[in-house]
Amino acid sequence: MTKHLDVVSYCTNALADLLKGVTGLYGLYDVQRFSFDLEPAEARWILRRRGDNVHITIRRFPDMMTSFDVPDGKGTLEWTSTRPRTSLAHAVLMAAEKVRRTHGEDGYLRKWVLHPFPTTELKTLRHLHLAADGCALQH
């Protein structure tokens, strides 16, 4: 298994954006994009649905404030992987649940300051994942 690690600023609603991005893979659009503020850099995630799989690309841009209209290909490739959508959704759900168990919703807000725990986004992704993927793993 491959991994990627970034330290994300509390200025962006990172966990909610991740949950929404993966949730979007269950809709009409084959590509989902979201960015994390790394102060000052941007980590831009591009999720491309390809059948039952998702190709994940993370590109880094030097300054989040100036990279808004910069095409994806101009960023430095940081990480790429292809995973089944069901595996990606399950991993994101389990990670979000672990954050909630570890910190609680009040503790999450104290740590993240500007953003509450994304309960609605978590419920939405779980619903779509279970309905569309028929995941047999424990939730």
C-alpha positions in Angstrom: 0.0 0.0 0.0 1.2 3.5 -0.8 0.9 6.5 1.5 1.1 10.3 1.3 1.3 12.7 4.3 0.7 16.4 4.4 0.2 18.7 7.4 -2.9 20.6 6.6 -3.9 24.1 7.9 -6.9 24.5 10.0 -7.9 27.4 7.6 -9.5 24.9 5.2 -12.2 22.4 6.0 -10.0 19.5 5.0 -11.9 16.5 6.4 -15.2 17.8 5.0 -13.6 18.5 1.6 -12.2 15.0 1.5 -15.5 13.4 2.4 -17.3 15.6 -0.2 -14.8 14.7 -2.9 -15.2 11.0 -2.4 -19.0 11.4 -2.1 -18.9 13.1 -5.5 -17.5 9.9 -7.1 -21.0 8.5 -6.7 -22.6 11.2 -8.8 -22.6 12.2 -12.4 -19.1 13.6 -12.7 -16.1 11.5 -13.3 -13.6 14.0 -11.8 -13.6 15.6 -8.3 -11.1 18.2 -7.2 -10.4 19.8 -3.8 -7.4 21.5 -2.2 -5.8 21.6 1.2 -4.0 24.7 2.4 -0.5 23.8 3.5 0.4 27.4 4.4 1.5 28.7 1.9 1.5 25.7 -0.5 -1.6 24.0 -2.0 -2.1 20.3 -2.1 -4.6 19.7 -4.9 -6.3 16.4 -5.0 -7.7 15.2 -8.3 -9.9 12.1 -8.2 -10.8 10.5 -11.5 -13.4 7.7 -11.6 -12.5 5.0 -14.1 -15.2 2.3 -14.0 -15.1 0.8 -10.5 -11.7 2.4 -9.8 -10.5 5.8 -8.8 -7.2 7.3 -10.0 -5.9 9.7 -7.2 -3.4 12.4 -8.0 -2.0 14.9 -5.6 -0.2 17.9 -7.0 1.6 20.6 -5.1 1.6 24.3 -5.9 3.9 26.7 -4.2 1.3 29.2 -3.0 -2.4 28.5 -2.4 -3.3 32.2 -2.9 -1.9 32.4 -6.4 -2.6 28.9 -7.8 -6.4 29.1 -8.0 -6.6 29.2 -11.9 -3.3 27.3 -12.5 -4.0 24.0 -14.5 -3.5 20.7 -12.6 -0.6 19.8 -14.9 1.5 22.8 -13.8 1.7 21.5 -10.2 4.4 19.2 -9.0 3.3 15.6 -8.9 3.5 14.5 -5.2 1.6 11.2 -5.2 -0.5 9.0 -7.4 -2.4 5.8 -6.9 -5.4 3.8 -8.4 -7.8 2.1 -6.0 -11.2 0.5 -6.2 -13.8 3.2 -5.3 -15.2 0.9 -2.6 -11.8 0.6 -1.0 -11.2 4.4 -1.1 -14.6 5.2 0.3 -14.2 2.6 3.0 -10.7 3.9 4.0 -11.9 7.5 4.1 -15.0 6.5 6.2 -12.8 4.6 8.7 -10.3 7.4 9.0 -13.0 10.0 9.6 -14.6 7.7 12.2 -11.2 7.2 13.9 -10.8 11.0 14.1 -14.2 11.3 15.7 -13.5 8.5 18.2 -10.1 9.9 19.1 -11.1 13.5 19.6 -14.9 13.6 19.9 -16.8 16.3 18.1 -16.0 19.0 20.7 -12.3 18.1 20.7 -12.3 18.2 16.9 -13.7 21.7 17.0 -11.1 22.8 19.6 -8.3 21.4 17.3 -9.7 22.6 14.0 -11.0 25.9 15.4 -12.9 27.2 12.3 -14.8 24.0 11.3 -17.0 21.5 13.3 -16.7 17.8 12.7 -18.3 17.0 9.3 -21.1 14.8 10.6 -23.5 15.3 7.6 -20.7 14.7 5.1 -19.7 11.5 6.9 -23.3 10.2 7.0 -23.8 11.0 3.3 -20.7 9.2 2.2 -21.6 6.2 4.4 -25.1 6.0 2.9 -23.9 6.1 -0.7 -21.0 3.7 -0.1 -23.2 1.1 1.5 -26.0 1.5 -1.1 -23.8 1.5 -4.2 -20.9 -0.6 -3.3 -22.4 -3.3 -1.1 -19.3 -3.2 1.1 -19.1 -6.3 3.2 -16.6 -4.8 5.6 -17.6 -3.8 9.1 -18.8 -0.1 9.4 
